[in-house]
């Protein structure tokens, strides 16, 4: 049996209870160090919720959707919190570096684990290409690097982050910690400046800060409701790394103490940094003052004459892209190892080095990022747009799998087969169902949009066919691996 027997009654939310454990053992969890500390997990949770989608993407979205953009960020933020809270409950039930792939294996079988793992790989392999493309593009901002080909800069960025990831998880944690410090620090400084401008009524580019900027240029929905709905697909991508802290839980001591605090803090951080900063931007300037080609923060700071604002913010955006690449290599390495140990990923992706790092999976992701370097060589102007939409499919698939696992876990708890920890996803099972409906709605919005988004949706049958074909290729190896594991377990003397 992969599930543990119920040993205690379901404990109501908020009531103290010991962390439950599962009889399910994931072979991919063995061999890791526990070097990630509380400060690492907390900053990984922050870093996962703040990225280039806010620093750079908010400008174009403001221009398209108007002040109502803050509503889109709030809606997506709520569902992102539901996803990470659901994952947090599963982590407290059974911490695993395989995260939702391991839970899919327990509650949905090897087919579910296979689909969850490769959708996640699709997400981060394509996001990694987008990240190194972004790094190369942002580095070209400085004249010192303007003559260096974009693909060379992309390759250098990949090499640096890959090296750090291969040494040890402690180095990954430290890099992510400082990346998050830079991102949060930049937002705090900007918001302090923005609040001062608002309170003092200091003119910004000829406009007096206040509600007139937000409501006096066509209201919250200057172009109607549909533009706000259409930007939701891009806003979802902005929250793409929130599940990272669930993967990192497998390499930290005392996850039952660290994880609830880190996950609960995501909600107010989203409210403060995403919703708060977008509201502040629309109070300082009319929505049509922003453009897609410039960070909205740079737009505001340049209009009040802050020197080097563009250069500093470019450095912050560069940091956010490197942070995302760092996270993608880390998480896919762990996920692929969990899959390799069950036979559903190439065997070499299960290998560990002396630093207790699953280098095989990390190198496989890096290989696909190298293909992205080639994409930068062939089509440097379109590389970012091409991969971004495929990453969105991977994100939606990953979030959907997490909520399906959470729903199946809830059903087994109701049947008395498992017991839920005290830390829970509230309002289950309605939360899972509503979130799944929301994710399906995002796919619908992508189909309704024109251009690359619709083309990506048209590729869904190809992605599904690749998953089905891939499963038929590996199912024999998965069955053999499972039988070998059962034989080893039967031969092991019982205590």
N, C-alpha and C positions, 0 to 999 in steps of 0.2 A: 504494500500500500504506500502511495506517495503522500498521503495525508495523515496527520496525527489524529489520534482519537480525542474527542472532547473530554477535557479534564476539569473544566470549570464552566460555570454558567456564563452566558454572555454578560459582560460587564458594561453598564451604561456609560455613554460618553462622558468623560470628565471625571469618572470615578477611578481612583488609583487601583492599579492591578499590575501584577508582574507581567513582564513581556512574555508572550506566548512563543513557543518554539514549534517547529514542524519536524516531523519524522522524515520529510523529503530531504534528501541530501543531494546537492548539486556538486558533481565532481569538479566543476570549474571554479568552485570557491576555495579550493585547497591551494596552499602555497603563497598566498598574498601576505605582505607585511601589513601592519596596522599603524602606519606612520602619519595618517592624516589626523590632525588635531581639530579641536572645536573651532578655532579661528579659521582654519582652512575651509571647513564645511560651511561655516557661516558666509564666508566671502565667495565660495563657489556658488552658494544659493543666490547671493546678490549678483555676481557676475553673470549667472545664467539668466537673470531677469533683466539685465541691462546690456544692450549691444548696439550694433550699428543701425538697427532698425529705428532707434530713437535718435541717436546722434546725427545720422545722415538722412535716413528715410523719412523722418517726420516733416521735412521741408516740402517735398513733393506731395505728400499726403495732405498737408494743410492746404496747399494750393488747389488740390482736387476736391477735397471734402469740406473745406472751410472749418470753422470753429468746432463743428460736430465731431472732429477727429478725436477729441477727448472722450466722447461717448464710445467710439469704437475701441479705444485703448482700455476703457473701463470694462466693457463687455468681454473682450478677449482676456483681460486680466483675471476676471472672475473664473472663467473656464480654465485658464492656465492654473489657477490656484486649486480648482477641483481636481485637475489631473495630478498635480504634485502632491496634494493631500491624499488622494487615493493611493498613489505610489508609496507615500509615507506610511500608510496603514499596513500595506503589504511588507514594507521594510521592517516595521516593528514586529510583524508576525514572523518573518524570517529574513534577516539581513543576508543579502547576496550580491556579489559583484556582477553576477549575470542579470541582476535587477529584473525588469519586466519580462525578459526572455526566460529567465528561470521560473518566474511565476506562470508564464504562459505554458511552460513545460508541465508544471504541476497541475494546472487547472484545465488546460486545453490539449495536452498531449504534445508529441514531438512535431506534429504538423503546425500547430499554433506557434510553438517556439521557433520553428524554421521561418515562418512568415514574419513574425515579430522581429527576429534578428536581422533578416535581410532587408526589411523595410527601414529599420534603423540604420543599417549600413548605407542604404540608398540616401537617406537623409544626410548623414555626415560625410559621405564620400563626395556628394555634390556640394554640400555646404563648405567642405574643405577647399574645393576648387574655387567657389565664390570668395572664400576668405583670402586665399593667396592672390586671387585676381584683385581683390580690394586692396590688399597690402601693396601690391605693385602699383596700382593706380594712385593711391594716396602718397606713396613715396615719390612719385613723379612730381608732386606739388613743389618740392624743393629743387631749385635749379642744379644743385650739386649732383642729383640723380637723374636729371631730365634726359641725359644722353644715353643712359643705360637701358637696354631693351626691357620691355615689360616682363617677358618670360624669364630673364635672368634674375630680376628682383623677386619674382614669384618663387623661383627655385631656391634662392638664398633664404627667404622667409621660411619655406618648408624645411630646409636643412637645419636651421637653428632650432625651430620648435620640435622637430623630430628628435634631435640629439638630446634635448632636455627631457623629453618623454621617455627615452630609452634608458636613462640613467637610473632613476628610482621615482617612486610615487611622491616622495618628499619634495623632490625638485619640481614636479608638476604642481603640487600643492602650493609651494612658495611662489612660483611664477603666477599662478592663478590668483593668489592672495594679493600680490602687488598690482596685477592688472586691474583687479576689482577696486583696489584703493584709488588708483588713478581715475577710473570711470566715476566712482562715487564722488571723489573729491572735485572733479570737474563740474558735476551736476550741482553739488552743494554750493560751490562758488558762483555758478551762473544764477542759481535760484536766489542767493543772497543779493546779488546785483539787481536781479529782476524785481525782487520785493522792495528794494530801496528805490528803484526807479518808479515803481507803482505808488509807493507811499509818499514820495517827494513830488510826484507829478512832473518828473523831469521828462522833457520832450525826447522822443525816440524817432529820428528820421522825419521830423515835422509833425509827428502824431503825439497827442497827449495820452498817456496810459490810462486805461479805464474800460468800463463796460461798453463804451461807445465803439471801441475798436472791435469788440467781440460781436456786438449785436447790431451795430449801425451800418453794416455793409452787406445786407441781405439776411441777417439773422444767423442762427446756428446752422441752418441748412440753405446756404445761398444758392446752391444749384439743385436743391431737392434732396430727398432721402437716399436715392440710389447711389450717388457717389460715395456717401458714407458707408453704405453696405458693401460696395465694391472694394473699398480699401481694407476691409476686414481680413481678406486673404493675405495681404501684406503685413498687417498688424500681427496675425498669428505667427508669421515667420519671426517677428521681433521677439517673441517669447519662446523661441525654439529650444533653448537650453535649460529650461526650468527643471527638467527631469534629471539633470546631471547629478544633483546632490543624492538622488536615490542610488545611482551607480556607485558613487563615492562612499556610500555607507558601508560597503563591504570591506573597506580598507581603513576603518576607523574603530577605535575602542569605544565602548559604551554608546552605540548608536541610539539606544533607547533614551538616553539623556540629551544627546546632541541634536538628533533629527527633528523632534517636534518643535524645538525652538527655532531651528533654521527654516523649517517649512512654514511655520506660522508667521514668521517675519516677512515672507515673500508678499503677503497680501498688502501690508501697509507700505512696503517698499514700492510695489507697483502703483499704489494710490498716490504716494508722494512723488516718485521720480517720473513716472509716465504720465499719469493723469494730471498731476500738479504742474509739471513743467509745460505740458501742452496748453493747459488753461492759462498759465502765466504768459506764454508766448502770444496767445491770442488777445490777452489784455494789453500787451505792450505794442503790438502792431496789428493792422488788419491782415486777414488771411492772405489777401492777394499781394502782400509784400514779400511773401516767401516763394521760393522756387525749388524745383527738384534737383538743381545742380549745385546747391549750396546747403550746408548745415544750417538749420533755422537759428541755432545758437550763434553762429558766425554772423548771420544776417542782423540780429539784434545788436551784438557787440560792435560790429563794424559801423553801424549807424550812430552809435554814441561815441565813436572815435577811440575805442580801446585798441592800443597798438598791438600788433602781432596776434590779434584774436584768431584770425584764420589759421595761422601757423600752429598755435597752441591747440585749437580744436582739431586740426588735422592730425596732430600727434595723438590726441585722445581717441579719434576714430580708428587710427592705425593700431592703437593698443587694443581696442575692442575687437578688431578683426583677428589680431594675433591670439587674443584670449579665446575666441571661438575656435580657431584652428587647434589650439592647445587642447581644448575640451574635447573636440571631435576625435583626435588621435587617442586621447586617454580612454574615452568611453567605448569607442568601437573596439579597441584592444581587449577590453574586459568582456564585452558582449560576444565577440568572435571566439574568445577562449571558451566561454560557457558553451557555445554551439559546437566548437571543435571536440570538446570532451564527450559530446553526445553523438558525434558523427555527422552533424548537419553543416559543418563548415570544414574547409581544408585542414588536414591534420597539422600542418606547420603553424597554423594560427593559434594552436593550443600551447606552444612552447614558451617557456619562461627563461629569462636570463638570471645572472647572479644577483641582480638588483631586485629580484622578485617582480619583474615587469613582463607582461605577456607580449614580447616583442614581435612575434609572428603576426598577430592581428594588427598591431600598430603599423608594421611595415606594409601590410596589404592595403590599408587605408592610404598610407603615404604613396603607394604605387599609383592608386587612382588619382591622387592629387597631382602626381607627376604628369598624368594624362592631361590634367588641367593646365599644367605648365605648357604642354603642347597646344592646348586650345588657345592659350594666350599668344602663342606664336602664330597660329593660323588665323584666328579671328579675334584680335585683341579688343575690338570695339564691342563685340556681342557676347563674349565669354561669360560675363556676369549674368546677363539676362537669361541665357540658355540654361544654366545650371540652377538658377534660383528657383525656377518653377518646379523642377524635379525634386528639389529639396523640400518644397512645400508639400508634395505628395508624401514624401517620407515622414515628415513631421505629423501630418494628419493621420497617417497609418500608425505611427508609434503611439500617439495620444489615444487613438481608438483602441489599440491593443491593451494599453494600460487600463482603460475604463472597462473593457470586456473582462480582463482578469479580475478587476475589483468587483464587478457584478457577479462573476462566477464564485469568487471568494465569499461574497455576501450570501449567495444561495446555499453554499455548503455550510456556512455558519448557521443559517436558518434551519437546515436539515440536521444539525447537531453533529456534523462530521468534523468541524474545526471550531475554534472559538476566536473571536475578534479581540485584538488588543484594546486597551483603554483609549488609545489615540486612534480616532476613526474619521473616515470621510462622513461629514454630516448629511443627514436626509437621504441616506441610501434606502432603496435603490433608485429613487427619482433623480438624484444627482448624476448618476452614471448614465441613465437613459437620456436626460436632457442634454448632457454633454455630447453623447453620441449623435443626437439629432442635430446639435449645433455644428459638429464636424462634417456631417453630411451636407448641411446647409452651406458650409464654406466651399465644399466641392461644387455645389450648385452655382455659387457665386462665381467661381473660377470658370465654369462652363458658360455663364452668362456674359463674362467679360470677353473682350476681343483680344486678338493677338496671341502672345506666348502662353497666357493662362489657359485659354481654350484649347490650344494645341497640346498642352500638357495633359489635359483631361482626355483628349482623344487618344493619348498614349497609354491610358489606364489598362485597356485590354492587353497591350503588349507587356506591361508590368505584371499583370495577373498571369499571363501565359508563361512568362519567365519564372515566376514563383512556382507554378504548377509543374513546369518542366524540370526545374531545379530539384523539386521534391522527389520526382520520379527517379532522378539521377542518384540521389543520396539515400533513398529510403532503405535500400539493402544494407548499406553501411550503418545506418542508424539502428536497424534491427539487430545487426551483429554486435554492435557496441552495447546495446541494451542487454542482450543475452550474456555477453562476457561479464558485464557488471553484476548480473544476477548470479552467475556462477561463482564469481569472486566473493560475493556476499554470503552465498550458501556455504562456501568453503571456509569462511572466517569463523574461528571459534567464538561462541557466544560467551559473554562475561557472566 
